[in-house]
Structure formats: C-alpha cells, structure tokens
Amino acid sequence: MKSRGGRPWSFDRDKAVETAMRLFWRHGYEGVSVGDLTKAIGIAPPSLYSAFGSKAGLYREALDRYEHGLGSVDVTAIGSATTLAEAVRRLLETAVGAVTRPDRERGCMVSSGMIACHPDNAALARDLAARRDVLRERIAQALAPFADASEAGRLARHLAAVMQGISIQARDGATAAELQEIIEDLVAGVAARSPR
C-alpha cells in the first residue's frame, strides 16, 4: 500500500486499523485521542492523517473491521432453528458468546461506542445508529420464517435492545452465566406467546 503522496507507508496499515479498533472498542470514540492512537500505532500525527484522513476516518475503518470480523453477529445461527423460541435462544446465545469472550474486549463496539457524544461527532453517531438499524433488519429477516413481518420487526427491535443491554452488562463485568439468565427469561416469554 502507498500513501496518498505515492510513497510506501512507513507502518503496517492493517495492524494500525486493528490496534485502533481495539482502542476504540475498549474506550469508545471520544475516549481515544489522536495522541493515544499515534502512540499505540507507533506513528506521528501527520502519518495518521495522511493514511486515514482523520481520526473519524480511522474510526470508520475500525468499525468496518469489527463488523466484518470479531463483532459480526451471526444471524445465520437462527437458520437451523425449528421454532421462534429456539431462534431467539440461538441468536442471543451467539451474542452473549461474542461479548464475553476472554480473548477480546468486553461488550460490543457498535452498541456502546457512541451512545452519547459531542455535537461535533453527530455524523459518526448517526453512522453507528444506521449500523444498528441494519443489524435489526437482518434479525427481522432471519426471524421471518417464524413470524409475520410485523411481529418479526417488533421482535427484532426488542432483541436488538436486549442485545445492547447484554453488551453493556458484559462491559460492566457480567458473566456469561449471568447473561444466560436473561436469555432464559426472554425465551420463556417468547415460547409462551408463540405457538410455533
């Protein structure tokens, strides 16, 4: 890869995005300064700006990496379910597994990265909200075999809210076993309401 000026980068861009992703995941966008990023990556601020345009540009690349890798929510886990309650269980257990893995940061970068922010960062907050909307739509589509469109949409919104709460509780130190209790209660409610 070459810089915008045509010279080769003096750092590993892929490793830089990975490092930034971990910092943003742990501390949120506003909790990480350009100084934090350049120190962790081992570059000077001009190199960061040349490579990524801005801190926000690097954040977006880090989000893309997170969503297509460590933070991807596997809604395909629902595919082999035979009931709505089983589909909900599979989705939520996958989510709990993702936010409590000991080899990763706790919680979800998309769920908790920019809930509140400075007005200057409103565009990034809207980007994250749009990413959450896309996930909610993916959940609704995955639930379609088990519910009509209206019910699938309503349940997807509910599940997205539960998943965000699970993410925040994981960041606060809740264990997978404690979060499993939430799943059991929710699945019991879905099973009681749904004949299929």
N, C-alpha and C positions, 0 to 999 in steps of 0.2 A: 504494500500500500504506500502511496505517496501523499505528501501534504498538498495543500491547495497551491503552494508555490512550485510543486513539481519535485521537491526534494523528498527523499525517503524519511519516514517518521523515525525519530530517534528513540522511540519507545514502542512497545507491543500494544497496538490499539485494542486488540481483543482482550488482553489481560487488563488494560485500563478500564474497559467497559465492565468487566467482571468485578474489578475492585470497586468501582463506583457503585455498581448495583448493590454490592454487599453493604457499603456505607449508607446508601440511601434507604435500603431495606431496614437497617438497624436504627437509623436516626431520623428518617424522613427527609424530604427535600430541604426544608428550611433549617434542619438540624445539622446540615453538612455545608461547610463553607468552601469556597474555591481553594482556600489555603489547605483545608483538610484533604480535598481531592488531589491537589498537586503534590502534597507531601506523601500521601498513600500511593499514588501512581509513580512518583519519582520524576515529575516534570515541572517545568516552570509555567506560570500562568499563560504566557503567550502561546506556548505549545498546546495547552488545553483549548484555548480559544481558536487557534488555527485548525485543530483537529475536529472540534465539535461545535464551533460557532459560539457557544455559550455554555454556562452551567446547565441551563434548561435543555439545550440540545443533547448534552451528555445524559441528563436525566431521562429524556425520552428514549435514547438508545438503551439505557439500562432497563427501563420499563419493558421495552420490546424483548430484550434478552430474557428478562424474568418471565414474561408471559409465554414465551415460546420454549422455555426450559424449565427451570426449577419451580416456577409459580403457575405453570399451566394446570388448570382444573380439568381433570379427566372426566368429562361428562359421558364419555363412551362406557364408563363403568356401569351406567344405567342400562345399557343395551341388552344385557342378558337377564335383567330382572323380569319377573313374571307378574308382579303386582305393583301398584303405585307405592305402597309402603316399602316394599323391597327396593324400588328405585330410589326413594328418598334416603333409605338407610345407606345404600351404596354410595350415593353422591356425598352425603355428609361424612361417612367414614373415610372416604378419599380426602375430603377437605381437612378433617382432623389430622390425618396422617401427614398431609403436606405442611401444616402449620406447627407441628410439634416434633418434627424430625430433629434429632440431636446434632446432626452434622450441618444444620442450616440455621439461619436466623429464625427466630420465632415470629409467628404471625404472617400476614400477607402484605406485601409491598403495595399492592393496588388498593386493598381495603383501608389501610391505615396510613398511607404515605402522605396524604394531603387532605385530611378531613376539614381542617381549618387552616387558613393561610393568609398571608399579607395580600392586600388587593393587587399588588404588582404581579402576583403569581396566579391570578384568577384564570388565566388561559390554561395553565398546567392543571389546575384543579378541575376545570371543565373537561380536559383530556382524560383525567382519571375517572371522572363521572361517566364519560362516554364509554370507557373501557369496562366499567362496572355494568353499564347498560347492555353492552354486547354479551357479557357473561350471563346476565339474567335472561337474555333472549336465547342463548344456547341452552340454558337449563330448561326454559319453556319448551323449546323444540324437542329436547330429549325426553320430556315428560308427555309429549303429545300422544304416544301410543296408549297412555293410561288415563287420559283425561281430555275433555273437550278443550278448545282453545282458551276459553275464558278461565276455566279452572286451572289449566296449566300455567297461564300467565299470572294468575293470582298466587298460586303456589310457588312459582319461580321467584316472585318478589319476596314472599315470606322466607323461602330458603336462602335467597341472597342476603337478606337481613340477618338470618341466623348464622350464615357463614361469616359475615362481617363481625358479628358478636363473638363467634368462636375464635376468629383471628385475634381480636383484641384481648380476649381472655387468655389465649395462648401467650401473647406478648407479656401479659401480667403474671405468667407462670403457671397457669392451669395445666394439669397433666392430661394426657390422652384419656386416661380412665375417667377423670372428672368431666371432660368434654363428651365422653361417651354417654354419660347420664343425660345430657341434653338431647342427644340423638334418640335415646330410648324413649324419652317423653314425647318427642315430636313424632316419631314413628308410630307410637301407640295411638296418638291423636289422629294421624292420617289413616291408620288401619281401621279405627272405629268409625270414621266418616265415610270411607270409600269401600264399596263392595268389590272393587277389582284391584 
